[in-house]
Amino acid sequence: MAITKEKDYTLTRKDDALIFRTSLFSAESESVLHKGIYSKDFASALSSLSIAGLVYAALALNYRRTILFHVVFAIIFIGGYPLFRTFVFKDRFLEALLDRTRGLAEISVTGLIKRETESLPLSAVKNVLIESKKIGIENPDAVEFVEKISAQHGTVIPGFGEEKTFFMLKLKLADGTDRMIYADTEMQGVIDAHEEIKNFLEAGPGERQHDRGTTLKNS
């Protein structure tokens, strides 16, 4: 088993199976305030701080205040952050399995509680292609507000408030539909993944893969 590419995704080849895994599989317009201020790390820290604060307040109301209160606060805050980040605000991943031996294609997305999986015959995957999609700013007032707040705190958010172009890697199916498995604002990573997956689909069992051209469509 060998990992052939590793950027914002991993591509693993094992015998006659290819496994593609990434956390970048959405090309949707997000709330400006959400994108500019919110992050999973910040949410985890804030949640941990809130729990620690509530426990501290409960202890202070019922017992005589001692240094132990501060120790408990620190333990809950420091220990709670990785727990919230790992189990509550964890990253979601998409995994696409292409298995020639079983003639199977599976696309799975890990959620907070369960894993959603779509299975279909590998023969149903007719092509792999790249499409592009531009996403503009829907709320310029919110952009201006966030930029003012950031400036007051001496913080710069790279790329914030700018129009973005997503390059989307999709599996084209026999019924005319498609499944997006990767989306990034950096085109090169999408091209690299496209070449690896396309070569795998076009090569026969056990054949060596060769570089092939890239199909790019605009939307």
N, C-alpha and C positions, 0 to 999 in steps of 0.2 A: 504494500500500500504506500502511495506517495502523494504528497500534496504538491500539485503542479503550480498553483498560483496562490498568493495570499496578499490581499490588499484590504479592501473593505468587505471581503468575502473570502471563503476558502473553497477550493475545488480539489476534491480528493478522488483519485482513480484507484479502484480495487477490482482486479480481474476485469470482467466485462460490465462493471457498474461504475457510474460517475455520480458523485454526491456534491451538490452545490449548496453552500450555506452562507447566508448574509442577514444582516439586520436592516439593510437598506432595500426595502421592497415597496415603498409607497412614494408616489409623486403627486401628492395632494396639497392644495393650498391650506396653510395653517394660519391660525390666528396670529396676528402680529405681536400682540401682547404675550401670547403663549410662547412664541418662538424667541422673543427678545428677552423675556424675564425668566420664564419657567425652564427648569431642567430637572432631570430625574435625580441628579445629585443634590440640587437645592431642595427639592421636595422631600428627599430622604432625610436631609439634615434638619429641615423645618419640622417634619413629623417627629423625629427623634427628640428634638428640643421641646416640642409641645408635650410629649409624654413625660419627659423628665421634669418639666415645669409643673405639670399636674400632680405628679407624685410628690414633688418637693412641697407644693402648696398643701396637699393633704396631710403630710407629715407635720408641717408647721402649725396647722390648725389643731392637731390632736396631741402633739407632744412638745416638750420643751426643746427649743432649738439648740442643736449641737453641731460640731464639725462633721458628725456622721451624715447629716442631711446633705452637705456639700459633696461628700464622697458618693452617696447614693445617686445624687443628681449627675455627677460626672460619669459614673458607671453606666447609668441608663442612657445618657446622651451618646457616649462613645460607643457602647455596645449596640445601641438601637440603630445607629446609622447603617452599618453593613447589613443588618437584618432587614430593614426597610428597603435598602437598595437591591438586595438579593431576592426577596420574596414578594414585595409589594410593587416597587417601581423598577422591576427587572426589565432588561432589554428583551424585545420580541425578535424571534428569528424565523426566517423562512428557510426551509430545506427542500431541495428538489433532488429526487433520486431517479436516475435513468439506468435501468437494469436490463441489459440485453439477454442475459441468461433466462430470466423469468418473463421477458417481454413486457416489462412493467414500468410505468412512470408514476411517481408519487410526489405530490407537492404538499408539504406540511407546514403549518404555522403554529408556533408555540404561543399560547395565551397565558393569562394570569393563573388559570386553574387547569385548563385542559388543552390538549393538542388537537387541532383540526387538520384532517388529512383528506386529500382528494386523490383517488387512485384511478388510473386509466391505462389502456393498452399503450405500450411504447409506440406501436404502429400508428397511433392517433396523432403523434407529434410529427407534423409534416415539415416544419421548418423552425429556425430560430432567427429572430430579426431584431433590429434596433429601431426604435422610434424616438422622436424628440417631442418635448412638450414645454411650452413657455408659460410661466406663472407670474403674473404681475402683482402689484400691490393693490389689495382691495380696500384698504382703510388707511389712506395717507395721514389722516389726523392722528391715528394711533401710532403710526411710525414717528411722527413729529413729537408726540408725547413721550414715547420711550427714549428717543434720542436726547430730549431735554433732561430727563431723569438720569440717563447715563452720563451726560456731560457734567451734571452737578456732582456726580460721584467720581468723576475722572475715569470713567469706564468707556471703552470703545468695543462695540460688538461687530466683528468683521463680517462684511457682507449683509448686514442688517438693513432692511429697507430697499434692497435692490431687486430688480426683476431677475428671476432664476430660470434657467433652462435645464430640464431634466432629460437625461438619456435613459431610455427604458429598454431593458432586455426582456423579450417576450417569446414564449413558445407558441407557435401557430399550430392550431389543431385542425383535424380533418373536417370538422363540422363548421369551420369558418371562424370560430371563436379563438381567443388567445388567453394566455395566462402570463401576467407580468411576474417575473421572478427577481428582478434587480432594477433599481433606479438610483441614479447618482448624477450629480452636477458635473462630475469629472468624466469626460467621454472616454479617456484611454482605458480606464478600468473596465468599462462596459464592453469596449471593443475586445480587450483581452479575454474576458469571460465568454463573449460571443464566439470567438475563434475556437476556444477549447471545447465548448459544448457542440458547436457545429461540426468540428472535426470528429468528435466522438460519435455523433449521430450518423455521419456519412461513412465512417470507417466500418469495416466488417469486424466480426469477433476476432480479437487478438491482433488486428492490423495496427500498424504504426500510424500515428496521426500526422497529418501534414497541414501547413498553413493554407487557409483558403480566404477568399474575399469576404468583405463585410457588406451587408445590405443595410442601408440607412434610409428610413422614411421619416418625414416630418408630419407633425399633426398640430 
